[in-house]
Amino acid sequence: MQIKVINKSSHNLPHYETIASAGMDLRANIEEAITLKPLERTIVKTGLFIELPLGFEAQVRPRSGLAAKKGITVLNAPGTVDADYRGEIGVILVNLSNEGFTIENGERIAQLVIAKHERAEWIEVEALSETSRGEGGFGSTGTK
């Protein structure tokens, strides 16, 4: 699939690191380093603007290494870039660690996954079909 992109950053376009990668890394496009204190959040710009086809979204997801090793994650994961959005892609990062974390220009801060989606049409009814789970919610199916 081809996606139109404007790259106003000083970095190469995101790309797939391996043949089986689902996501492409997004890089910080910032003039000065940003230090996130513990529990602090910020929006980090990427310098990328995209035009997705209808029926697709771009999901902004955390990078597992940053999350596991540094406690840095995408706050609204996955963030959604809609097909009709034409603004700059920004990443809402939060520091869940006990130490400050500095984001440098060009640092890989998140990953972008392009995904097809459906649009739902609601059908109002008086009752839903029965299932063995029924109304069992959080944790109702057990942990083992």
C-alpha positions, 0 to 999 in steps of 0.5 A: 500500500502507498501512503502520501507523506510530507516529511518536515523532520530532519530524519529519514522516513519511518521504515520497517526494520525487518521483513516481518515488522508490523510497525515502523519507528517514529523519531522525535523531531525536536529542537531541544532535548526534552527531559520527562520527570517521573509521571510527567507527560508531553507531546513529542512532534515527529515532523510527519504529516500523512494522508491515509486512504479511507478505511485505514488508521495509523496506530501509534504504539509504545516501543517495547524496549523503552517501556521495559527498560526505561518506563517510557510509554505512549499514554493513549496507546494505541493512539489513532491517526484518522484518515481525515487528519492532516496535521503533524503526528505527535506522540503523547509520551509518559514517564512511568519510571522513578527517574527522569528520562531525556528525549533527544532529537532523532530518538526512536520514541514510538512505532506506527502501525497501519491498520484497516478498520471497519465502520459500525452501524448500530442496530437497536434491539431489546435483547442480545443473544445468550452465551455461556459467559453471559454478563461475566466481566473483568476476570470472570474467565479466570487467570489459568 
